[in-house]
Amino acid sequence: MSAKRRAVFLDRDGTLNVERELIRSPDEVELLSGVTEGLCALSEAGFALVVITNQSALARGWMSPDELTAVHERLSTLIAESSVQLDAILHCPHHPTEGEPPLRAVCTCRKPEPGMLFEAAAEHDLDLAGSWIVGDAVRDMEAGRRAGVNCLMVRTGKGVQECSSMDPAMVVDDLSAAARHILANA
C-alpha cells in the first residue's frame, strides 16, 4: 500500500484569481501575481493541488452549472500554461437561506464546514495531517482547522481585511509566499 499524498487545498477567488463580485464568464478569470510560480513549486514537491470553493451563485440562480464549468475550465487552462495540473476542483453550490431546495440547504461542504476537504481526501487518498489550506478568508481557515490541516491566509482578496483577525504566523502576502512557507515547514 502506498503512502498517502499531502495536498494543498486552495480557495479560488482572492487566492488564485482576482476577487470579483461574481465571475460568470471564463474571460473574467485573471490569475493573481505569483500563483503559477507557487503552484509549480508545490507540484514539484509532490503536493496534490485541490481547489475548494463556495459557489452559492448556483443556489441563488445567478449562474448556471455550465457557466461554472466554463470558469473552472479556464482556471485550469491558465494554470496548465505553466505546466501545472490541478488534481481537483470541488465546489459547494449550496446556500443556507437563499435559492430553492435542494440547493438552499445547510450542508457539510460550504466552508467553514470541512466537507470538501474530507471528500477530496477520500477520493484522492490524501493525508490531511500533512496537508495545508491556503485561502483569503477566515472561513477557509476554519474549514482547514476542522479538517485537521495546516492553515495559511494570504493578504489578497478578502485577506486584505480579514488577516487582521489571524495569528500573524499564519498570514503571508500571496500564494508564492505561501508555497515558500509550506516548503520550508513541510
Secondary structure as a PSIPRED ss2 file (coil, helix, strand):
# PSIPRED VFORMAT (PSIPRED V4.0)

   1 M C   1.000  0.000  0.000
   2 S C   1.000  0.000  0.000
   3 A C   1.000  0.000  0.000
   4 K C   1.000  0.000  0.000
   5 R E   0.000  0.000  1.000
   6 R C   1.000  0.000  0.000
   7 A E   0.000  0.000  1.000
   8 V E   0.000  0.000  1.000
   9 F E   0.000  0.000  1.000
  10 L E   0.000  0.000  1.000
  11 D C   1.000  0.000  0.000
  12 R C   1.000  0.000  0.000
  13 D E   0.000  0.000  1.000
  14 G C   1.000  0.000  0.000
  15 T C   1.000  0.000  0.000
  16 L C   1.000  0.000  0.000
  17 N E   0.000  0.000  1.000
  18 V C   1.000  0.000  0.000
  19 E C   1.000  0.000  0.000
  20 R C   1.000  0.000  0.000
  21 E C   1.000  0.000  0.000
  22 L C   1.000  0.000  0.000
  23 I C   1.000  0.000  0.000
  24 R C   1.000  0.000  0.000
  25 S C   1.000  0.000  0.000
  26 P H   0.000  1.000  0.000
  27 D H   0.000  1.000  0.000
  28 E H   0.000  1.000  0.000
  29 V C   1.000  0.000  0.000
  30 E C   1.000  0.000  0.000
  31 L E   0.000  0.000  1.000
  32 L C   1.000  0.000  0.000
  33 S C   1.000  0.000  0.000
  34 G C   1.000  0.000  0.000
  35 V H   0.000  1.000  0.000
  36 T H   0.000  1.000  0.000
  37 E H   0.000  1.000  0.000
  38 G H   0.000  1.000  0.000
  39 L H   0.000  1.000  0.000
  40 C H   0.000  1.000  0.000
  41 A H   0.000  1.000  0.000
  42 L H   0.000  1.000  0.000
  43 S H   0.000  1.000  0.000
  44 E H   0.000  1.000  0.000
  45 A C   1.000  0.000  0.000
  46 G C   1.000  0.000  0.000
  47 F C   1.000  0.000  0.000
  48 A E   0.000  0.000  1.000
  49 L E   0.000  0.000  1.000
  50 V E   0.000  0.000  1.000
  51 V E   0.000  0.000  1.000
  52 I E   0.000  0.000  1.000
  53 T E   0.000  0.000  1.000
  54 N E   0.000  0.000  1.000
  55 Q C   1.000  0.000  0.000
  56 S C   1.000  0.000  0.000
  57 A H   0.000  1.000  0.000
  58 L H   0.000  1.000  0.000
  59 A H   0.000  1.000  0.000
  60 R H   0.000  1.000  0.000
  61 G C   1.000  0.000  0.000
  62 W C   1.000  0.000  0.000
  63 M C   1.000  0.000  0.000
  64 S C   1.000  0.000  0.000
  65 P H   0.000  1.000  0.000
  66 D H   0.000  1.000  0.000
  67 E H   0.000  1.000  0.000
  68 L H   0.000  1.000  0.000
  69 T H   0.000  1.000  0.000
  70 A H   0.000  1.000  0.000
  71 V H   0.000  1.000  0.000
  72 H H   0.000  1.000  0.000
  73 E H   0.000  1.000  0.000
  74 R H   0.000  1.000  0.000
  75 L H   0.000  1.000  0.000
  76 S H   0.000  1.000  0.000
  77 T H   0.000  1.000  0.000
  78 L H   0.000  1.000  0.000
  79 I H   0.000  1.000  0.000
  80 A H   0.000  1.000  0.000
  81 E C   1.000  0.000  0.000
  82 S C   1.000  0.000  0.000
  83 S C   1.000  0.000  0.000
  84 V C   1.000  0.000  0.000
  85 Q C   1.000  0.000  0.000
  86 L C   1.000  0.000  0.000
  87 D C   1.000  0.000  0.000
  88 A E   0.000  0.000  1.000
  89 I E   0.000  0.000  1.000
  90 L E   0.000  0.000  1.000
  91 H E   0.000  0.000  1.000
  92 C E   0.000  0.000  1.000
  93 P C   1.000  0.000  0.000
  94 H C   1.000  0.000  0.000
  95 H E   0.000  0.000  1.000
  96 P C   1.000  0.000  0.000
  97 T C   1.000  0.000  0.000
  98 E C   1.000  0.000  0.000
  99 G C   1.000  0.000  0.000
 100 E C   1.000  0.000  0.000
 101 P C   1.000  0.000  0.000
 102 P C   1.000  0.000  0.000
 103 L C   1.000  0.000  0.000
 104 R E   0.000  0.000  1.000
 105 A C   1.000  0.000  0.000
 106 V C   1.000  0.000  0.000
 107 C C   1.000  0.000  0.000
 108 T C   1.000  0.000  0.000
 109 C C   1.000  0.000  0.000
 110 R C   1.000  0.000  0.000
 111 K C   1.000  0.000  0.000
 112 P C   1.000  0.000  0.000
 113 E C   1.000  0.000  0.000
 114 P C   1.000  0.000  0.000
 115 G H   0.000  1.000  0.000
 116 M H   0.000  1.000  0.000
 117 L H   0.000  1.000  0.000
 118 F H   0.000  1.000  0.000
 119 E H   0.000  1.000  0.000
 120 A H   0.000  1.000  0.000
 121 A H   0.000  1.000  0.000
 122 A H   0.000  1.000  0.000
 123 E H   0.000  1.000  0.000
 124 H H   0.000  1.000  0.000
 125 D C   1.000  0.000  0.000
 126 L E   0.000  0.000  1.000
 127 D C   1.000  0.000  0.000
 128 L H   0.000  1.000  0.000
 129 A H   0.000  1.000  0.000
 130 G H   0.000  1.000  0.000
 131 S C   1.000  0.000  0.000
 132 W E   0.000  0.000  1.000
 133 I E   0.000  0.000  1.000
 134 V E   0.000  0.000  1.000
 135 G E   0.000  0.000  1.000
 136 D C   1.000  0.000  0.000
 137 A C   1.000  0.000  0.000
 138 V H   0.000  1.000  0.000
 139 R H   0.000  1.000  0.000
 140 D H   0.000  1.000  0.000
 141 M H   0.000  1.000  0.000
 142 E H   0.000  1.000  0.000
 143 A H   0.000  1.000  0.000
 144 G H   0.000  1.000  0.000
 145 R H   0.000  1.000  0.000
 146 R H   0.000  1.000  0.000
 147 A H   0.000  1.000  0.000
 148 G C   1.000  0.000  0.000
 149 V C   1.000  0.000  0.000
 150 N E   0.000  0.000  1.000
 151 C E   0.000  0.000  1.000
 152 L E   0.000  0.000  1.000
 153 M E   0.000  0.000  1.000
 154 V E   0.000  0.000  1.000
 155 R C   1.000  0.000  0.000
 156 T C   1.000  0.000  0.000
 157 G C   1.000  0.000  0.000
 158 K C   1.000  0.000  0.000
 159 G H   0.000  1.000  0.000
 160 V H   0.000  1.000  0.000
 161 Q H   0.000  1.000  0.000
 162 E H   0.000  1.000  0.000
 163 C H   0.000  1.000  0.000
 164 S H   0.000  1.000  0.000
 165 S H   0.000  1.000  0.000
 166 M C   1.000  0.000  0.000
 167 D C   1.000  0.000  0.000
 168 P H   0.000  1.000  0.000
 169 A H   0.000  1.000  0.000
 170 M H   0.000  1.000  0.000
 171 V E   0.000  0.000  1.000
 172 V E   0.000  0.000  1.000
 173 D C   1.000  0.000  0.000
 174 D C   1.000  0.000  0.000
 175 L H   0.000  1.000  0.000
 176 S H   0.000  1.000  0.000
 177 A H   0.000  1.000  0.000
 178 A H   0.000  1.000  0.000
 179 A H   0.000  1.000  0.000
 180 R H   0.000  1.000  0.000
 181 H H   0.000  1.000  0.000
 182 I H   0.000  1.000  0.000
 183 L H   0.000  1.000  0.000
 184 A H   0.000  1.000  0.000
 185 N H   0.000  1.000  0.000
 186 A C   1.000  0.000  0.000
